[in-house]
Amino acid sequence: VFVGGEFAGWAGQIAKVQYNDEQRYVPRESVITSTWSNMFAIGISDADQMYKLGGDEENPNIQGAALVLQAWGYAFVADIYGDSPFTEAMMVSEGIFSPVYDAQETVYDGILAKLDEAMTLLGTGGSIDATSDILYQGDVDKWMGFAASLKFRVLMRMSGVRSVGSELQALVNSGLLFSSIEEEAKLVYTGAAPSANPMYESIVFGTRGEWKCNEQMVDLLANNNDPRLPIYVQPNGDGEYRGKPSGIESVPNNEYNYDNVSAIGLFYLRPESPGFFVSYPELQFLLAEAAQKGFISGGNAAASDYFREGIRASLEFNEVADGDAAAYLLSNPAQLATSADVALAQIGNEKWKALYCQGYEAWSEQRRTGYPDLPAAIDGVINEIPSRFTYPTIESSINKTNYEAAVAAQGADLLTTKLWWNK
């Protein structure tokens, strides 16, 4: 099952009409463990080897791309678990099999350093084989845009606990940030299993039809006459768009079942639907927030421009008809509200919609901003949306000393323990 399903449920985008434990905040230990181990043992480790091979071949472009992927992987882990291995994470060859857990702030500083190094390496020599590069087909300029846009996201995520305005403004001034959806960092899957989109493989190919739409998403789309509604959501058995609240324990039942709750839209169940690292609409909403908060220049007027561009780009990605897109843009104010709180809610709600089926990122941004204001699961085992995954159980045995030190520093190993950037 796609790991993003847990996060999309916690972000109020997806709900289930059976096998509902994770939506009630009982994530499966197998998912907790595989998310951790796959990112370290496959994602980050492969990128680390790529960096070393690039050095051996005197190919700085390969090294730069490898550092971007490492940075994304470390941020993914830190944003899900909190304190995590970084400085000793890839030191098996040095005999370190039980790495220390670094504070999340230390991890974030390391991520920024990797992205800065990547941007000094990219474009300085060597090449990236187009046939091996499934993201950008060897286009170094687009890798540079990925590095800069990811750095903007990382800085915004830590903006509640550190002053980051000058660094954000420097990125805006650099001209390196994504300028269209053609430049965003996304993996376009193939048209068939086992290399198809995980949602397709689970829901369609794997016939896991219990994954449905959350009423929070359906209602917000419907109440705003949003043209993405029929793209995000399939009609139920009665021909209506109807979501389900999060986390009801005894389902299916007469109220919520396979037939009367809307399924995820077919557009998002295509085998070739992309998986996103950083999307262009997301970046535009981050820029809008940064301008609204005064982190970058332009104030409310610039924030409004970024806001509307984020909406426009999301409509474009979702292939909304031109007339419907134009009408929806006209229905949104040309200028964000002058009230900062209202403006930030406008930005946050639209960003949340644009992050549909990007479970990890939708959950992360809802945790950080509080938008939209979501209710906790009805029959949740805790009375709030989780702030993190717990650590894999195996870590408390194979890396006991460092695990215990991390828990002592960060707080109890619970779903409710706040992360550094979210306290």
C-alpha positions as CSV (number, residue, x, y, z in Angstrom):
1,V,0.0,0.0,0.0
2,F,1.3,3.5,-0.9
3,V,2.8,5.1,2.3
4,G,1.3,8.4,1.3
5,G,-2.1,7.0,2.1
6,E,-1.5,7.3,5.8
7,F,-0.3,10.8,5.5
8,A,-3.1,11.9,3.1
9,G,-5.6,10.5,5.6
10,W,-4.0,12.4,8.4
11,A,-4.1,15.5,6.2
12,G,-7.8,15.1,5.7
13,Q,-7.7,14.3,2.0
14,I,-8.4,10.6,1.9
15,A,-10.5,8.3,4.1
16,K,-11.2,4.6,4.2
17,V,-14.4,2.6,4.4
18,Q,-12.7,-0.6,5.7
19,Y,-9.4,-1.6,7.3
20,N,-9.4,1.8,8.9
21,D,-6.8,1.5,11.7
22,E,-4.2,3.9,10.2
23,Q,-6.9,6.5,9.7
24,R,-7.7,6.1,13.4
25,Y,-4.0,6.9,14.1
26,V,-2.8,3.3,14.5
27,P,-0.2,3.1,11.7
28,R,1.1,-0.3,10.9
29,E,4.6,-1.1,12.2
30,S,5.5,-2.6,8.8
31,V,4.9,0.9,7.2
32,I,6.8,2.7,10.0
33,T,9.8,0.4,9.5
34,S,9.8,0.2,5.7
35,T,9.5,4.0,5.4
36,W,12.6,4.4,7.6
37,S,14.6,1.6,6.2
38,N,13.8,2.2,2.5
39,M,14.8,5.8,2.7
40,F,18.1,5.1,4.4
41,A,19.0,1.8,2.8
42,I,17.8,2.7,-0.7
43,G,17.1,6.3,-1.3
44,I,19.8,8.1,0.7
45,S,22.4,5.3,0.4
46,D,22.0,5.1,-3.4
47,A,22.4,8.9,-3.7
48,D,25.5,8.7,-1.4
49,Q,27.1,6.2,-3.7
50,M,26.1,8.3,-6.7
51,Y,28.0,11.2,-5.1
52,K,31.1,9.2,-4.5
53,L,31.1,7.7,-8.0
54,G,30.7,11.2,-9.4
55,G,33.8,12.2,-7.5
56,D,35.8,9.3,-8.8
57,E,34.7,10.2,-12.3
58,E,35.4,13.9,-11.8
59,N,31.8,14.6,-12.7
60,P,30.5,17.5,-10.5
61,N,27.1,17.5,-12.2
62,I,26.4,14.0,-11.0
63,Q,27.6,14.9,-7.6
64,G,25.3,17.9,-7.5
65,A,22.2,15.9,-8.5
66,A,23.2,13.2,-5.9
67,L,23.3,15.9,-3.1
68,V,19.8,17.2,-4.1
69,L,18.4,13.6,-3.7
70,Q,20.2,13.1,-0.4
71,A,18.9,16.4,0.9
72,W,15.3,15.5,-0.1
73,G,15.7,12.1,1.6
74,Y,17.0,13.4,4.8
75,A,14.3,16.0,5.0
76,F,11.7,13.3,4.3
77,V,12.9,11.3,7.3
78,A,13.3,14.2,9.6
79,D,9.9,15.6,8.8
80,I,8.3,12.2,9.6
81,Y,10.2,11.0,12.6
82,G,12.1,14.1,14.0
83,D,15.6,13.5,15.3
84,S,17.3,11.0,13.1
85,P,20.7,9.8,11.8
86,F,22.6,12.2,9.6
87,T,26.2,12.8,10.5
88,E,26.9,9.0,10.9
89,A,24.1,7.8,8.7
90,M,26.3,6.7,5.7
91,M,29.4,5.6,7.6
92,V,29.1,1.8,7.4
93,S,32.4,1.6,5.6
94,E,33.9,3.3,8.6
95,G,32.4,0.6,10.8
96,I,29.5,2.6,12.2
97,F,26.4,0.3,12.1
98,S,24.6,2.1,14.9
99,P,24.5,5.8,14.0
100,V,23.7,8.6,16.4
101,Y,20.5,10.4,16.0
102,D,21.1,14.1,15.3
103,A,18.8,16.8,16.5
104,Q,16.4,17.8,13.7
105,E,17.9,21.3,13.7
106,T,21.3,19.7,13.0
107,V,19.8,17.6,10.2
108,Y,18.2,20.7,8.7
109,D,21.5,22.6,8.8
110,G,23.1,19.6,7.0
111,I,20.4,19.5,4.4
112,L,20.9,23.2,3.6
113,A,24.7,22.6,3.4
114,K,24.1,19.8,0.9
115,L,21.8,22.0,-1.2
116,D,24.3,24.8,-1.2
117,E,27.1,22.4,-2.2
118,A,24.9,21.0,-5.0
119,M,24.3,24.5,-6.4
120,T,28.0,25.2,-6.5
121,L,28.7,21.9,-8.3
122,L,25.9,21.8,-10.8
123,G,26.9,23.4,-14.1
124,T,30.6,23.3,-13.5
125,G,31.5,20.2,-15.5
126,G,30.7,16.6,-16.4
127,S,27.4,15.5,-17.6
128,I,24.2,13.6,-16.5
129,D,23.3,10.8,-18.9
130,A,19.9,11.6,-20.3
131,T,18.8,8.0,-20.6
132,S,19.6,7.4,-16.9
133,D,18.0,10.5,-15.6
134,I,14.3,9.8,-15.1
135,L,13.6,13.2,-13.6
136,Y,15.2,15.7,-16.0
137,Q,16.8,13.6,-18.8
138,G,20.2,15.2,-18.1
139,D,19.1,18.8,-18.0
140,V,21.4,20.4,-15.4
141,D,19.5,23.7,-15.3
142,K,16.4,21.9,-14.1
143,W,18.4,20.1,-11.4
144,M,19.6,23.5,-10.3
145,G,15.9,24.6,-10.1
146,F,15.1,21.5,-8.0
147,A,17.9,22.3,-5.6
148,A,16.8,26.0,-5.2
149,S,13.1,25.2,-4.9
150,L,13.7,22.4,-2.4
151,K,15.9,24.8,-0.4
152,F,13.0,27.3,-0.4
153,R,10.7,24.6,1.0
154,V,13.2,23.6,3.7
155,L,13.7,27.3,4.8
156,M,9.9,27.9,5.0
157,R,9.5,24.7,7.0
158,M,11.9,26.1,9.6
159,S,10.7,29.7,9.4
160,G,8.7,29.4,12.6
161,V,11.8,28.7,14.6
162,R,14.5,30.6,12.8
163,S,15.0,33.9,10.8
164,V,15.3,32.9,7.2
165,G,14.2,36.0,5.3
166,S,17.5,36.9,3.8
167,E,18.1,33.4,2.5
168,L,14.6,33.2,1.0
169,Q,15.1,36.6,-0.7
170,A,18.4,35.4,-2.1
171,L,16.7,32.5,-3.7
172,V,14.0,34.7,-5.3
173,N,16.7,37.0,-6.6
174,S,18.8,34.1,-8.0
175,G,16.2,33.4,-10.7
176,L,16.8,29.6,-10.1
177,L,13.4,28.7,-8.7
178,F,10.9,26.8,-10.8
179,S,9.2,29.0,-13.3
180,S,6.6,26.5,-14.7
181,I,5.1,23.0,-14.1
182,E,7.5,21.8,-16.8
183,E,10.4,22.4,-14.4
184,E,9.0,20.9,-11.2
185,A,10.6,17.8,-9.7
186,K,8.3,14.8,-10.3
187,L,8.8,11.2,-11.2
188,V,6.5,10.1,-14.0
189,Y,5.7,6.4,-13.5
190,T,5.4,3.9,-16.3
191,G,2.1,2.6,-17.6
192,A,2.2,-0.8,-15.9
193,A,3.1,-2.6,-12.7
194,P,5.6,-3.0,-11.0
195,S,6.7,0.5,-12.1
196,A,3.4,2.2,-12.1
197,N,2.1,4.9,-9.7
198,P,1.7,3.3,-6.2
199,M,-1.9,4.5,-5.9
200,Y,-2.7,2.7,-9.2
201,E,-0.9,-0.4,-8.1
202,S,-2.7,-0.5,-4.7
203,I,-6.2,0.7,-5.6
204,V,-6.7,-0.4,-9.2
205,F,-4.2,-3.1,-9.9
206,G,-4.3,-4.4,-6.3
207,T,-8.1,-3.9,-6.0
208,R,-7.9,-2.0,-2.7
209,G,-11.1,-0.1,-3.2
210,E,-11.4,0.9,0.5
211,W,-9.4,4.0,-0.2
212,K,-12.0,6.8,-0.7
213,C,-12.2,10.6,-0.5
214,N,-12.4,12.5,2.8
215,E,-15.3,14.8,3.4
216,Q,-13.0,17.6,4.3
217,M,-11.7,17.7,0.7
218,V,-15.0,17.0,-1.0
219,D,-16.8,19.7,1.0
220,L,-14.1,22.4,0.5
221,L,-14.1,21.7,-3.2
222,A,-17.9,21.6,-3.5
223,N,-18.5,24.7,-1.3
224,N,-16.1,26.8,-3.5
225,N,-17.5,25.5,-6.8
226,D,-14.0,24.3,-7.5
227,P,-13.7,22.8,-11.0
228,R,-11.2,20.2,-9.7
229,L,-14.0,18.4,-7.9
230,P,-14.8,15.9,-10.7
231,I,-11.1,15.4,-11.3
232,Y,-10.3,14.7,-7.6
233,V,-13.4,12.8,-6.8
234,Q,-15.6,10.2,-8.5
235,P,-19.4,10.3,-8.0
236,N,-20.7,7.7,-5.6
237,G,-23.3,5.0,-6.4
238,D,-26.0,7.7,-6.3
239,G,-24.2,10.0,-8.7
240,E,-23.2,12.4,-5.9
241,Y,-19.9,13.7,-4.6
242,R,-19.8,12.5,-1.0
243,G,-16.8,12.1,1.3
244,K,-16.3,10.3,4.6
245,P,-15.1,11.8,7.9
246,S,-11.7,10.6,9.2
247,G,-11.4,7.5,11.4
248,I,-14.7,5.9,12.0
249,E,-14.0,2.5,13.6
250,S,-16.8,0.3,12.5
251,V,-16.9,0.6,8.7
252,P,-18.3,-0.3,6.3
253,N,-21.8,0.5,7.6
254,N,-25.1,1.9,6.3
255,E,-23.8,5.4,6.5
256,Y,-20.3,4.9,5.0
257,N,-19.6,2.1,2.7
258,Y,-18.0,1.1,-0.7
259,D,-21.0,2.4,-2.7
260,N,-22.1,5.6,-1.0
261,V,-18.6,7.2,-0.4
262,S,-16.9,8.7,-3.4
263,A,-13.7,7.2,-4.7
264,I,-10.5,9.0,-5.7
265,G,-10.7,10.6,-9.1
266,L,-9.6,8.5,-12.1
267,F,-7.1,11.2,-13.0
268,Y,-5.1,10.3,-9.9
269,L,-5.5,6.6,-10.4
270,R,-3.7,6.4,-13.8
271,P,-0.6,4.2,-13.8
272,E,1.5,7.0,-15.2
273,S,0.4,9.7,-12.7
274,P,3.5,11.4,-11.3
275,G,4.9,11.3,-7.9
276,F,6.2,14.7,-6.7
277,F,9.4,15.7,-4.9
278,V,8.6,19.4,-5.1
279,S,5.8,20.8,-7.3
280,Y,5.5,24.2,-9.0
281,P,2.1,25.1,-7.5
282,E,3.4,24.3,-4.0
283,L,6.4,26.6,-4.6
284,Q,4.0,29.4,-5.6
285,F,2.0,29.1,-2.4
286,L,5.2,29.0,-0.3
287,L,6.3,32.2,-2.1
288,A,2.8,33.7,-1.4
289,E,3.2,32.9,2.3
290,A,6.7,34.3,2.4
291,A,5.6,37.5,0.8
292,Q,2.6,37.9,3.0
293,K,4.7,37.4,6.1
294,G,7.4,39.8,4.9
295,F,10.1,37.2,4.5
296,I,10.6,38.3,0.9
297,S,9.8,41.6,-0.8
298,G,6.4,42.6,-2.3
299,G,4.0,42.4,0.6
300,N,0.4,41.6,0.0
301,A,0.4,42.5,-3.7
302,A,3.2,40.1,-4.5
303,A,1.6,37.5,-2.3
304,S,-1.6,37.8,-4.2
305,D,0.2,37.3,-7.5
306,Y,2.0,34.2,-6.3
307,F,-1.3,32.9,-4.8
308,R,-3.2,33.2,-8.1
309,E,-0.3,31.7,-10.0
310,G,-0.4,28.7,-7.7
311,I,-4.1,28.2,-8.3
312,R,-3.6,28.7,-12.1
313,A,-0.8,26.2,-12.2
314,S,-2.8,23.6,-10.2
315,L,-5.7,24.0,-12.6
316,E,-3.3,23.5,-15.5
317,F,-1.8,20.4,-14.0
318,N,-5.2,18.9,-13.4
319,E,-6.2,19.7,-17.1
320,V,-9.2,21.8,-16.1
321,A,-10.9,23.2,-19.2
322,D,-9.8,26.7,-20.0
323,G,-13.3,28.2,-19.5
324,D,-13.7,26.5,-16.1
325,A,-10.2,27.6,-15.0
326,A,-10.9,31.2,-16.0
327,A,-14.2,31.3,-14.2
328,Y,-12.6,29.9,-11.0
329,L,-9.8,32.4,-11.1
330,L,-12.3,35.1,-11.5
331,S,-14.2,33.8,-8.5
332,N,-11.1,34.2,-6.3
333,P,-10.1,37.7,-5.2
334,A,-7.4,39.4,-7.3
335,Q,-6.0,40.6,-4.0
336,L,-5.6,38.5,-0.8
337,A,-7.4,39.8,2.2
338,T,-5.7,42.7,4.1
339,S,-6.1,40.7,7.3
340,A,-2.9,38.7,7.6
341,D,-4.7,35.8,9.3
342,V,-7.4,35.6,6.6
343,A,-4.8,35.9,3.8
344,L,-2.7,33.1,5.3
345,A,-5.8,30.9,5.6
346,Q,-6.6,31.6,1.9
347,I,-3.1,30.6,0.9
348,G,-3.0,27.5,3.1
349,N,-6.4,26.2,2.0
350,E,-5.6,26.5,-1.7
351,K,-2.1,25.0,-1.2
352,W,-3.8,22.0,0.6
353,K,-6.1,21.5,-2.3
354,A,-3.2,21.7,-4.8
355,L,-1.3,19.1,-2.8
356,Y,-4.0,16.5,-3.3
357,C,-2.6,12.9,-3.2
358,Q,0.8,14.2,-2.2
359,G,0.3,12.7,1.2
360,Y,3.6,13.4,3.0
361,E,3.7,17.0,1.9
362,A,0.0,17.7,2.5
363,W,0.4,16.4,6.0
364,S,3.6,18.3,6.7
365,E,2.2,21.6,5.5
366,Q,-1.0,21.2,7.4
367,R,1.0,20.4,10.6
368,R,3.2,23.5,10.0
369,T,0.6,26.1,9.0
370,G,-2.6,24.7,10.7
371,Y,-4.5,25.2,7.4
372,P,-7.0,24.0,6.8
373,D,-8.3,23.7,10.3
374,L,-9.1,20.0,10.4
375,P,-11.0,17.9,13.0
376,A,-9.3,14.9,14.5
377,A,-10.5,11.4,13.6
378,I,-13.9,10.6,15.1
379,D,-12.7,7.3,16.7
380,G,-9.0,8.1,16.9
381,V,-6.9,6.4,19.5
382,I,-5.6,9.9,20.3
383,N,-7.6,13.1,20.1
384,E,-5.4,15.0,17.7
385,I,-3.8,14.6,14.3
386,P,-0.4,12.9,14.7
387,S,2.6,15.1,14.6
388,R,5.1,12.3,13.6
389,F,5.6,8.6,13.1
390,T,7.1,6.8,16.1
391,Y,10.5,5.2,15.5
392,P,10.6,1.7,14.1
393,T,10.4,-0.8,17.0
394,I,13.6,-2.5,15.9
395,E,15.6,0.7,16.5
396,S,15.1,0.3,20.3
397,S,17.0,-3.0,20.1
398,I,19.6,-2.8,17.4
399,N,20.4,0.9,18.1
400,K,19.3,1.1,21.7
401,T,21.7,3.6,23.1
402,N,21.2,6.2,20.3
403,Y,17.5,5.6,20.2
404,E,17.2,6.3,23.9
405,A,19.3,9.4,23.6
406,A,17.1,10.7,20.9
407,V,13.9,10.1,22.9
408,A,15.5,11.8,25.9
409,A,16.4,14.8,23.8
410,Q,13.2,15.1,21.6
411,G,10.5,13.8,23.9
412,A,8.6,10.6,24.3
413,D,8.4,8.3,21.3
414,L,4.7,9.1,20.7
415,L,2.7,10.2,17.7
416,T,1.9,13.4,19.6
417,T,5.4,14.6,20.3
418,K,6.0,17.8,18.3
419,L,8.9,18.2,15.9
420,W,11.5,20.9,16.2
421,W,10.0,23.1,13.5
422,N,6.5,22.7,14.8
423,K,6.8,23.5,18.5
